[in-house]
Amino acid sequence: MEFIHPSAEKYVAAFSSQENELLQEINKQTQEHAHAHMLSGQVQGNFLTLLSILIKPKYILEIGTFTGYSALCLATGLRSDGELHTIEIRNEDALIASENFKKSKQANQLNLHIGNALEIIPGLPYQWDLVFIDADKVAYIDYYEIIVPKLNTGAVIIADNVLFHGQVLEATIKGKNALAIHAFNEHVANDNRTEQVLLTIRDGLSIIRKK
């Protein structure tokens, strides 16, 4: 399902900031990947960048590194003494991301972890200011519940794919991922610890703020 007409997408991209040289390189590189559609891309990447700049986080957590594009966007707003920790379960993608991180001027602030996020997160001794969830859809509620207690007041979670290709809009939702995402959206909406807005950017972004 297309949420935005292709001509509108081109128009939006034309009037959004262009990718820097490294992001352009990663974008082009990722187009050869079997799961290239998972890349955040120019417009969503700009959104992540601007939100990070506005928040000025000290500690950023990303669940789902892929080829490193979104991590580099999020890292733009890091404080000079800040750190970004990103978790990738696939060794092949982690290797690609690691090589891309080495090309960044913020390489010393980027920390890549390989493995299961639900096992890794409890061992990271930080209170997070900004979190980006873009990994196994079935585990979104589990990620959320393990993260919320480790958020600073006013911290923000960004959850990707919360429209899941439009499947959550169907009268009868089918498929484990669509069902999991719909359950996650309901879970967040009913959580009095946070406030949220669901945006129709790309495949849907939920912006969740801890009260």
Secondary structure as UniProt FT lines:
FT   HELIX           6..14
FT   HELIX           21..30
FT   TURN            31..32
FT   TURN            34..35
FT   HELIX           36..38
FT   HELIX           41..55
FT   STRAND          59..63
FT   TURN            66..67
FT   HELIX           69..75
FT   TURN            76..77
FT   TURN            80..81
FT   STRAND          83..88
FT   HELIX           91..101
FT   TURN            102..103
FT   TURN            105..106
FT   HELIX           107..109
FT   STRAND          110..114
FT   HELIX           117..120
FT   HELIX           121..123
FT   STRAND          128..133
FT   HELIX           137..139
FT   HELIX           140..147
FT   HELIX           148..150
FT   STRAND          151..160
FT   TURN            162..163
FT   HELIX           164..169
FT   HELIX           176..189
FT   TURN            192..193
FT   STRAND          194..199
FT   TURN            202..203
FT   STRAND          205..210
//
